[in-house]
């Protein structure tokens, strides 16, 4: 089945979708993106993703291409046209295609490029990995300093995924100044005793939408949360660890750099938070 995608106001078969060779997203990675999960045909945390999109655009001085209501309608239309029950919707906005390559930003009236497409992921909330947990390695974090902006500059995280694959594990946690920043496409957490520890917000990490929801649910469940940086050595000695993202929700980590955490199986905190997050997200979905 050919997907229907959205490009600059038009719904098109994926093989007919095109953007200019002069688009700044292609030439300069000059753009931002968001990923919204779909469960049961409904959007998870759409308002949070829309708000973060607006912040990313503002930080890069890219004009917001449309209001949130219009963006929501496009998301819903793509879910309907592609018959998505469980899956993802990817949205990318670039600074547009000014007509030729130049390091300088194009004129302010240049129209941003807006692209959306879906991925069908049947059983997204029933991932087998959630039952076994994932294994990670640590790698140096050599990305630029504004990781709080969700840009399309994903080369190093992609390389990190490949480093993990070459090591026979599932993902990599990036480390800067001896402290964990985040995973290649997720926020990172450890659990010590009854305390969930995750790096505080700043320019060093992405301000995860799933992260915000999970921490809120943890506090509502009377779990203790501590937002601070932690070292990779501290992580190896933790009772539990996990990651969060729009595509994995809450995913337990059972091994770091070859060291098994706890009993080597998903711990009770991560498992319970996954249950709460999926249940509450389904209830609030649009």
N, C-alpha and C positions, 0 to 999 in steps of 0.2 A: 504494500500500500504506500503510495506517494504521500508524503506529508504536505500539508499546507503551511506555509510560513508567511510572515508579515515583513514587508520591506517598504518603508517610506510611504505608508498609506494604502498599500495594495496587499491583498491576500493572493498568494501565488503558489503553484506547485513548486516544490523545492528545486527541481531541475531548471526552473525558469527564473529563479531568484538571482539577482545580480547587484553588485555595488561597483562603483567606479574604481579603476586602478589607482586613481589619485586620492581615494579616501584616506583620511589621516589615521584612521584606525589600522589600516593595512600598512601604511608607510611609516607611521611613527608610534604605533600602539597608543594613539591619542584618543582614548575612549574609556568608558566604564561599562560595567555590566552588573546584572543581578540574576539570581537563580531562585525561583519560587517553586516549592514542592506542590504537588497535586495528590490528594488522597480522596478517594471516593468521588472523583470529579470536581472537588472543591479546592480552592487555593488556601495554602497554609501561610499565615503571617504576611499576607499581602501588604497591609498597611506599613509594617516595619520595613519591608523591602522598598516600598515606594519612598518612604522617608529617607532611607539611606541613599537611594539613588539620587534624590534631590541634593543631599549633602555632597556626594561625590561630584556631581555636576558643578555645584557651586565652588568647590575647592579647586577645580580645574578650569573654572570660568567658561564652561560649556553651557549654552542656553538650554533650558529645560524645554523639550520639544512639545509637550502636551501636559494637560492637567491629569491628576490621578484618576479621575472618573473615566476619562477616555482610555487611559492605560489599562485600567481594570476591565473595561469592555473588550479590549483587544485580547487580553489574557483569556477571558471567558469564551470569546469567539474561537480562539485557537483550541481550547479544550474541547469545545463542541465539534468543531470541524474535524479534528483529529481523533475524536472519540477516546480521549485520555481519561482513564479511570484512576490510575496511579502513575505518577511520572514527574517530569520537571518541565518548567518553562524558562528558557534562557532569553534574556533581554540584553541587547547591547546598543549603546548610544555613543557615537563618535562625533568629533568636531565637524565632520562632513567632508565634502570633496570640493575644494576651491577651484579645481581646474588645472592645477600644476603643483609640483612639489616645492615646498619652501619650509624652512625651519620656523619662520615667523608664523604666528597664528593668522588664519585667513580673516577677511573682513567680518565684522560682527553680524552682518545679515546673512552669512553663509548658513544654509539649512543643515542642522545636525542629521546624521544618518541614524535611522532607527530600524533595528532588526530584531525580530522575535521568532523563536522556533521551539518546538516541543520535543521531548523524548519520552516515549512510553516505557514505564518501569513497573510491570505487573508485580504485585506483592511487595511494593517498596518498603512498607512498614514491617514486613515479615522476613527481613534479611537473615539468612543462616549465620552470617558472621556475628550477629548480635548474640547468638547462643554460644559461640566459641571465643569471641574476642579477636582483636587484631594484634599484630606484632609491628613494632616500629624501631627504626634506627635514628640516631641523631646525626645531623649534618650542620655545617656552618651556615649561618644566615647571612647571605651577601647581597640581599635585595636593597632597593633604594629606601630612603628614610621615611616615605609616606605610605606605609602599608595600611593605614586607616582608610585610604581611598581605594575603592574596589575597582581598580583599573584592569584593562585587558592585558597588562604586562605580566604574563604568566609563564615566561620561559623558564626561570629558575625553579619555580614550584614544579613545573613539568619535569625538569631534570631531576629534582628531588624524588619524584615518584619513580623515575627510572633507576635512581640509585637504590631505592628501597627494593624495587623489583629484582635488580641485580644481586642484592643481598639476600633474596629469598623471603622478604617480609612484605608487609602490606602498605606501609607508609613511612614517612620521615618526619621527625620533629626538628625544627630549626633552632639553632642555638647561637646567641650573640652575647659576648662578654660573659660567658659561662652560664647564662640563663636561657631557659627555653622561651622562645617568642610564641610560636604556634606551629601547627602542622602545615603541610603543603597546601591544604585546602580546607582547613578546619581549625577551631580553637582547641587548646590543650588544657587538661586538668589532671590533678592528682588528688588522692584522698589519703589523709593521715588521721587515723583515729576516726573521729566523727566530723572532721573538717574537710570541706571541699576547697581546694586551693587552685586559683587560676590567675594568670597575669592580669594586672590592672589595665584599664583602657588607656590608650595613648597613641602616638604616631607609629609605635612599633608593631602593632597588631591590627587586624581587621576587627571592627566593632560588630561582631557576629549577631545577627538577628536571632538565630537559634540560641546563641549564648545568653542573650538578654532574657529570653523566655525561660530557659532552663534554670538560670540563677533565681529568677522570680519564683518559679515553682518550687525550687529547693528551699527557699526561705519560707514559703507558705507551708511547706511540709516540716518546718521546724529543724531543717538541716543548717548547720553552721557553714557560712561561706566566708572565705578570706581571699581578697583580691590583692595579690602581690606576685612578684617574680619568684620563680623557683629554679634551682639548678638541675641539670640533668642527673647529677649524682643523687640529689634529693628525690628526684622522680624514681630512680631505680630502687630506692628504699621505701617507696610508698606502699600502702596497703592495697590501693587500687589506682587505676588511671582510666581516663576516657577522653574522647573527642566529641565535639558537636559541630554540625553543619546542616545546611538545608537539605542535603541529599542523604546524610547518614543519621540524622536526628541525634541520638545519644548512642555512641558506639564504644563499648568497653575496650581497653588496651590491656593485654595480659603479659606483654614482654617488651622491654626496652633495651636495646643494644645487647641482646642475648640473655638478659637477666629476667628471670620469671618474677612476676609480681604476685604476691600472696600464694594462692594455691594453683595459679596458672589458669584460672577460669574467671569469667566475669563476676565482679563483686556485687554485693547487695545494693550499694549506693548507686552505681551506674545502672544496674538493672532496673531499680525502682524509678530512677529519674527517666529512663527511656519509656517505661510504662506510663508515667504521669504525662510526659511531654506528648506522646502520641495520642493519649486519651483526650487531653485538654485541647490539643491542636485540632483534632477532628471536630470537637464540640464547637470551636470558635471559627472554623473554616468558612470562607465566603463562597 
